[in-house]
Amino acid sequence: MTEDTLYYFFSASAQVLAALGGLVVIVVQDRISRNENFLLGTGKAFARRMEREEDGYPRDNRALGRIKDSVDRGDLVGILDAMKGVSRIAEDRFKPNFEKVIALCQERYKLIKDLLCLLRKTVKANIIAIVVLLLGLALCECICQDECIAIAVVVSMGLIVLYALCLIVKLTLKGMVESG
């Protein structure tokens, strides 16, 4: 392996990982925003129905105030808690409808949390892989002096890059499939 080969391997790999990482963050953040907007919109619709006293929506000023306040602050957990409170005081014949809406909102909220967790892991793995590749880039001359060391370094760095790429693919697929 020549020094030029290693130089281009480390350089190109770091650039590709950085670009992929940036694209994934954009795609996943879009999915997270869509789910947050869905939950905020559901909270607003819930509050409007309570204000109009539509069938099954009890007029509870305290719960209505909590929902409106949570929507204004963007507090997704507050919206869910207030909706659960309204569901408990609703007439029995309407409770299944409330439970369906709440279950859907909880599912969306869990997806947001899962995406954020996976996004953090992916960004960390990506940063570590890029730093390792840049170290390899800086040490190209030293690595090239021994063929065995060069192969071991390239293989180990390749595995780190592969791990980061797997996380990127997993995150992208999870964000695209589950939030459609």
Secondary structure by P-SEA (a helix, b strand, c coil): ccaaaaaaaaaaaaaaaaaaaaaaaaaaaaaaaaaaaaaaaaaaaaaaaaaaccccccccaaaaaaaaaaaaaccaaaaaaaaaaaaaaccccaaaaaaaaaaaaaaaaaaaaaaaaaaaaaaaaaaaaaaaaaaaaaacccccccaaaaaaaaaaaaaaaaaaaaaaaaaaaaaacccc
